[in-house]
Amino acid sequence: MAKVIVIYDQPKDQDSFENYYREVHIPLVHKVPKLKGAEVHRVFQGLNTNDHLYLIAELHFNNPEELTQALASAEGQELQADVANLMPFLNKPPVIAIVD
């Protein structure tokens, strides 16, 4: 399995972030080919960090090759580009990790 993990800090405009994330960003996630599953976790406590962690999203793929193909697809490119549309609601860009 391979995953994309996206870690968001506390938004500066939480209501607008939540609305955009739910109404626009999540539907784009579900269009990504080869996606096997997706999870969103609300962070209620972060340890060993000064960051104010808010949300962690995981996108699941069968393997690194399918993940790479999915992100290179038109739908994957549209999803990645949409992160810029979240920035007005955030204090800093999300951390993105690609893991196996």
PyMOL commands that place a pseudoatom at each C-alpha (Angstrom):
pseudoatom trace, name=CA, resn=MET, resi=1, chain=A, elem=C, hetatm=0, pos=[0.000, 0.000, 0.000]
pseudoatom trace, name=CA, resn=ALA, resi=2, chain=A, elem=C, hetatm=0, pos=[1.038, 3.609, -0.561]
pseudoatom trace, name=CA, resn=LYS, resi=3, chain=A, elem=C, hetatm=0, pos=[-0.473, 6.740, 0.954]
pseudoatom trace, name=CA, resn=VAL, resi=4, chain=A, elem=C, hetatm=0, pos=[-0.519, 10.482, 0.625]
pseudoatom trace, name=CA, resn=ILE, resi=5, chain=A, elem=C, hetatm=0, pos=[-0.783, 12.027, 4.090]
pseudoatom trace, name=CA, resn=VAL, resi=6, chain=A, elem=C, hetatm=0, pos=[-1.743, 15.696, 4.330]
pseudoatom trace, name=CA, resn=ILE, resi=7, chain=A, elem=C, hetatm=0, pos=[-1.392, 17.518, 7.653]
pseudoatom trace, name=CA, resn=TYR, resi=8, chain=A, elem=C, hetatm=0, pos=[-3.175, 20.832, 8.157]
pseudoatom trace, name=CA, resn=ASP, resi=9, chain=A, elem=C, hetatm=0, pos=[-2.523, 23.309, 10.963]
pseudoatom trace, name=CA, resn=GLN, resi=10, chain=A, elem=C, hetatm=0, pos=[-5.385, 25.163, 12.634]
pseudoatom trace, name=CA, resn=PRO, resi=11, chain=A, elem=C, hetatm=0, pos=[-7.006, 27.345, 9.936]
pseudoatom trace, name=CA, resn=LYS, resi=12, chain=A, elem=C, hetatm=0, pos=[-7.190, 31.091, 10.401]
pseudoatom trace, name=CA, resn=ASP, resi=13, chain=A, elem=C, hetatm=0, pos=[-10.765, 30.917, 9.074]
pseudoatom trace, name=CA, resn=GLN, resi=14, chain=A, elem=C, hetatm=0, pos=[-12.080, 27.576, 10.286]
pseudoatom trace, name=CA, resn=ASP, resi=15, chain=A, elem=C, hetatm=0, pos=[-15.661, 27.898, 9.021]
pseudoatom trace, name=CA, resn=SER, resi=16, chain=A, elem=C, hetatm=0, pos=[-14.608, 28.872, 5.498]
pseudoatom trace, name=CA, resn=PHE, resi=17, chain=A, elem=C, hetatm=0, pos=[-11.929, 26.162, 5.450]
pseudoatom trace, name=CA, resn=GLU, resi=18, chain=A, elem=C, hetatm=0, pos=[-14.430, 23.510, 6.544]
pseudoatom trace, name=CA, resn=ASN, resi=19, chain=A, elem=C, hetatm=0, pos=[-16.985, 24.615, 3.978]
pseudoatom trace, name=CA, resn=TYR, resi=20, chain=A, elem=C, hetatm=0, pos=[-14.518, 24.706, 1.076]
pseudoatom trace, name=CA, resn=TYR, resi=21, chain=A, elem=C, hetatm=0, pos=[-12.833, 21.460, 2.145]
pseudoatom trace, name=CA, resn=ARG, resi=22, chain=A, elem=C, hetatm=0, pos=[-16.158, 19.605, 2.406]
pseudoatom trace, name=CA, resn=GLU, resi=23, chain=A, elem=C, hetatm=0, pos=[-17.924, 21.115, -0.624]
pseudoatom trace, name=CA, resn=VAL, resi=24, chain=A, elem=C, hetatm=0, pos=[-15.068, 21.429, -3.140]
pseudoatom trace, name=CA, resn=HIS, resi=25, chain=A, elem=C, hetatm=0, pos=[-11.860, 19.672, -2.105]
pseudoatom trace, name=CA, resn=ILE, resi=26, chain=A, elem=C, hetatm=0, pos=[-13.263, 16.321, -0.943]
pseudoatom trace, name=CA, resn=PRO, resi=27, chain=A, elem=C, hetatm=0, pos=[-15.294, 15.835, -4.157]
pseudoatom trace, name=CA, resn=LEU, resi=28, chain=A, elem=C, hetatm=0, pos=[-12.046, 16.360, -6.112]
pseudoatom trace, name=CA, resn=VAL, resi=29, chain=A, elem=C, hetatm=0, pos=[-10.379, 13.661, -4.005]
pseudoatom trace, name=CA, resn=HIS, resi=30, chain=A, elem=C, hetatm=0, pos=[-13.051, 11.152, -4.981]
pseudoatom trace, name=CA, resn=LYS, resi=31, chain=A, elem=C, hetatm=0, pos=[-12.405, 11.791, -8.705]
pseudoatom trace, name=CA, resn=VAL, resi=32, chain=A, elem=C, hetatm=0, pos=[-8.743, 10.687, -8.480]
pseudoatom trace, name=CA, resn=PRO, resi=33, chain=A, elem=C, hetatm=0, pos=[-8.241, 7.419, -10.381]
pseudoatom trace, name=CA, resn=LYS, resi=34, chain=A, elem=C, hetatm=0, pos=[-6.881, 4.349, -8.616]
pseudoatom trace, name=CA, resn=LEU, resi=35, chain=A, elem=C, hetatm=0, pos=[-7.858, 5.765, -5.204]
pseudoatom trace, name=CA, resn=LYS, resi=36, chain=A, elem=C, hetatm=0, pos=[-8.634, 2.840, -2.893]
pseudoatom trace, name=CA, resn=GLY, resi=37, chain=A, elem=C, hetatm=0, pos=[-9.819, 4.854, 0.075]
pseudoatom trace, name=CA, resn=ALA, resi=38, chain=A, elem=C, hetatm=0, pos=[-9.585, 8.144, 1.882]
pseudoatom trace, name=CA, resn=GLU, resi=39, chain=A, elem=C, hetatm=0, pos=[-9.798, 9.128, 5.537]
pseudoatom trace, name=CA, resn=VAL, resi=40, chain=A, elem=C, hetatm=0, pos=[-9.984, 12.454, 7.340]
pseudoatom trace, name=CA, resn=HIS, resi=41, chain=A, elem=C, hetatm=0, pos=[-8.946, 12.655, 10.987]
pseudoatom trace, name=CA, resn=ARG, resi=42, chain=A, elem=C, hetatm=0, pos=[-9.612, 15.610, 13.282]
pseudoatom trace, name=CA, resn=VAL, resi=43, chain=A, elem=C, hetatm=0, pos=[-6.681, 16.193, 15.632]
pseudoatom trace, name=CA, resn=PHE, resi=44, chain=A, elem=C, hetatm=0, pos=[-7.771, 16.761, 19.208]
pseudoatom trace, name=CA, resn=GLN, resi=45, chain=A, elem=C, hetatm=0, pos=[-4.279, 16.670, 20.686]
pseudoatom trace, name=CA, resn=GLY, resi=46, chain=A, elem=C, hetatm=0, pos=[-0.755, 16.885, 19.295]
pseudoatom trace, name=CA, resn=LEU, resi=47, chain=A, elem=C, hetatm=0, pos=[2.259, 15.821, 21.329]
pseudoatom trace, name=CA, resn=ASN, resi=48, chain=A, elem=C, hetatm=0, pos=[5.899, 16.878, 21.001]
pseudoatom trace, name=CA, resn=THR, resi=49, chain=A, elem=C, hetatm=0, pos=[5.111, 19.776, 18.686]
pseudoatom trace, name=CA, resn=ASN, resi=50, chain=A, elem=C, hetatm=0, pos=[4.398, 23.479, 18.917]
pseudoatom trace, name=CA, resn=ASP, resi=51, chain=A, elem=C, hetatm=0, pos=[2.215, 23.254, 15.816]
pseudoatom trace, name=CA, resn=HIS, resi=52, chain=A, elem=C, hetatm=0, pos=[-1.540, 23.511, 16.242]
pseudoatom trace, name=CA, resn=LEU, resi=53, chain=A, elem=C, hetatm=0, pos=[-2.497, 20.399, 14.288]
pseudoatom trace, name=CA, resn=TYR, resi=54, chain=A, elem=C, hetatm=0, pos=[-6.050, 20.468, 13.020]
pseudoatom trace, name=CA, resn=LEU, resi=55, chain=A, elem=C, hetatm=0, pos=[-6.702, 17.820, 10.409]
pseudoatom trace, name=CA, resn=ILE, resi=56, chain=A, elem=C, hetatm=0, pos=[-4.897, 14.850, 8.856]
pseudoatom trace, name=CA, resn=ALA, resi=57, chain=A, elem=C, hetatm=0, pos=[-6.097, 13.404, 5.563]
pseudoatom trace, name=CA, resn=GLU, resi=58, chain=A, elem=C, hetatm=0, pos=[-4.957, 10.088, 4.089]
pseudoatom trace, name=CA, resn=LEU, resi=59, chain=A, elem=C, hetatm=0, pos=[-5.363, 8.934, 0.497]
pseudoatom trace, name=CA, resn=HIS, resi=60, chain=A, elem=C, hetatm=0, pos=[-4.801, 5.200, -0.028]
pseudoatom trace, name=CA, resn=PHE, resi=61, chain=A, elem=C, hetatm=0, pos=[-3.485, 3.480, -3.145]
pseudoatom trace, name=CA, resn=ASN, resi=62, chain=A, elem=C, hetatm=0, pos=[-2.516, -0.138, -3.865]
pseudoatom trace, name=CA, resn=ASN, resi=63, chain=A, elem=C, hetatm=0, pos=[1.152, 0.651, -4.457]
pseudoatom trace, name=CA, resn=PRO, resi=64, chain=A, elem=C, hetatm=0, pos=[3.575, 3.507, -5.177]
pseudoatom trace, name=CA, resn=GLU, resi=65, chain=A, elem=C, hetatm=0, pos=[3.218, 3.073, -8.933]
pseudoatom trace, name=CA, resn=GLU, resi=66, chain=A, elem=C, hetatm=0, pos=[-0.552, 3.554, -8.854]
pseudoatom trace, name=CA, resn=LEU, resi=67, chain=A, elem=C, hetatm=0, pos=[-0.140, 6.532, -6.517]
pseudoatom trace, name=CA, resn=THR, resi=68, chain=A, elem=C, hetatm=0, pos=[2.306, 8.132, -8.956]
pseudoatom trace, name=CA, resn=GLN, resi=69, chain=A, elem=C, hetatm=0, pos=[-0.036, 7.485, -11.896]
pseudoatom trace, name=CA, resn=ALA, resi=70, chain=A, elem=C, hetatm=0, pos=[-2.995, 8.897, -9.966]
pseudoatom trace, name=CA, resn=LEU, resi=71, chain=A, elem=C, hetatm=0, pos=[-1.188, 12.099, -9.030]
pseudoatom trace, name=CA, resn=ALA, resi=72, chain=A, elem=C, hetatm=0, pos=[-0.008, 12.535, -12.631]
pseudoatom trace, name=CA, resn=SER, resi=73, chain=A, elem=C, hetatm=0, pos=[-3.560, 12.164, -14.005]
pseudoatom trace, name=CA, resn=ALA, resi=74, chain=A, elem=C, hetatm=0, pos=[-5.657, 15.202, -14.917]
pseudoatom trace, name=CA, resn=GLU, resi=75, chain=A, elem=C, hetatm=0, pos=[-7.791, 14.593, -11.822]
pseudoatom trace, name=CA, resn=GLY, resi=76, chain=A, elem=C, hetatm=0, pos=[-4.723, 14.267, -9.608]
pseudoatom trace, name=CA, resn=GLN, resi=77, chain=A, elem=C, hetatm=0, pos=[-3.285, 17.487, -11.014]
pseudoatom trace, name=CA, resn=GLU, resi=78, chain=A, elem=C, hetatm=0, pos=[-6.591, 19.284, -10.417]
pseudoatom trace, name=CA, resn=LEU, resi=79, chain=A, elem=C, hetatm=0, pos=[-6.638, 18.077, -6.801]
pseudoatom trace, name=CA, resn=GLN, resi=80, chain=A, elem=C, hetatm=0, pos=[-3.062, 19.192, -6.191]
pseudoatom trace, name=CA, resn=ALA, resi=81, chain=A, elem=C, hetatm=0, pos=[-3.725, 22.591, -7.750]
pseudoatom trace, name=CA, resn=ASP, resi=82, chain=A, elem=C, hetatm=0, pos=[-6.780, 23.040, -5.538]
pseudoatom trace, name=CA, resn=VAL, resi=83, chain=A, elem=C, hetatm=0, pos=[-4.581, 23.211, -2.427]
pseudoatom trace, name=CA, resn=ALA, resi=84, chain=A, elem=C, hetatm=0, pos=[-3.813, 26.806, -3.479]
pseudoatom trace, name=CA, resn=ASN, resi=85, chain=A, elem=C, hetatm=0, pos=[-7.529, 27.569, -3.137]
pseudoatom trace, name=CA, resn=LEU, resi=86, chain=A, elem=C, hetatm=0, pos=[-7.382, 26.465, 0.518]
pseudoatom trace, name=CA, resn=MET, resi=87, chain=A, elem=C, hetatm=0, pos=[-4.548, 28.879, 1.317]
pseudoatom trace, name=CA, resn=PRO, resi=88, chain=A, elem=C, hetatm=0, pos=[-6.756, 31.943, 2.027]
pseudoatom trace, name=CA, resn=PHE, resi=89, chain=A, elem=C, hetatm=0, pos=[-8.149, 29.975, 4.990]
pseudoatom trace, name=CA, resn=LEU, resi=90, chain=A, elem=C, hetatm=0, pos=[-4.786, 28.707, 6.289]
pseudoatom trace, name=CA, resn=ASN, resi=91, chain=A, elem=C, hetatm=0, pos=[-1.803, 30.274, 8.038]
pseudoatom trace, name=CA, resn=LYS, resi=92, chain=A, elem=C, hetatm=0, pos=[0.667, 28.042, 6.208]
pseudoatom trace, name=CA, resn=PRO, resi=93, chain=A, elem=C, hetatm=0, pos=[0.637, 25.322, 3.545]
pseudoatom trace, name=CA, resn=PRO, resi=94, chain=A, elem=C, hetatm=0, pos=[-0.193, 21.810, 4.660]
pseudoatom trace, name=CA, resn=VAL, resi=95, chain=A, elem=C, hetatm=0, pos=[2.581, 19.270, 5.119]
pseudoatom trace, name=CA, resn=ILE, resi=96, chain=A, elem=C, hetatm=0, pos=[2.320, 16.501, 2.525]
pseudoatom trace, name=CA, resn=ALA, resi=97, chain=A, elem=C, hetatm=0, pos=[4.039, 13.137, 2.981]
pseudoatom trace, name=CA, resn=ILE, resi=98, chain=A, elem=C, hetatm=0, pos=[4.022, 10.262, 0.518]
pseudoatom trace, name=CA, resn=VAL, resi=99, chain=A, elem=C, hetatm=0, pos=[4.602, 6.964, 2.308]
pseudoatom trace, name=CA, resn=ASP, resi=100, chain=A, elem=C, hetatm=0, pos=[4.518, 3.251, 1.713]
for i in range(1, 100): cmd.bond("trace and resi %d" % i, "trace and resi %d" % (i + 1))
show_as sticks, trace
zoom trace
